[in-house]
Amino acid sequence: MKEFLKASEIIDFDSTLEIMLLSRELASAAQSEVEFVKLAYEYVRDEIAHSADVGGTAVTCLASEVLRERQGICFAKSHLLAAILRCNGVPAGFCYQKLILDDVWFPFLTLHGFNAVYVENKWIRLDARGNKEGVDAQFSLRRERLAFDVRPELGEENFREIYAEPDENVIKALTTHKKIQALWKNLPTELAV
């Protein structure tokens, strides 16, 4: 479980005062660990914009960048959520799906990222992508409510593995492309592992 609590170059809560303060603030507002996880999840889902939804142009990757810019794509938002949770001692990992993100504009399979969190002696998966019309991800201990349902008949996949670190192909895409338009054309389509 220690691997799911570590800070890293990407999950940089140990060197970012703003993440530490935010984690402490959310923990102070919570009456339990479950409530802290829910507050952290809803904060990232609702207060940090998905770049595509707001016409963002910059690409963020590090948890600290996502918090500073107040936006990121799904992968980047999952980095921030993991940082907030890990900062307060809650194990958090990374999960992926392979999806067609938009049947018209992006009719090809690409990866989508979200988190797994260890709470109440079990892993639950949470998708902080951000809600919009047609997307209604929610916090739930009992029934998974991710942003997207997988359509196997179209080749979409739901990977069940939980990773302690973000996938290398994801990190490469987020750090290679500085403008969101370039990133959209080069979204990762396969996991490195």
Protein Blocks (a to p, Z undefined) as FASTA:
>chain_A
ZZmmcccfklmmklmmklmmmmmmmmmmpcbfklmmmmmmmmmmmmmccfklnopabdcf
bfmlmmmnopacfklmmmmmmmmmmmnopacddddddddfblklmmcccddddddddeeh
iacdddfkbpcehiacdddfkbccdfbdcdfknopacdfbdcfbdcfklmmmmmmpmbfk
lmmmmccfbdfZZ
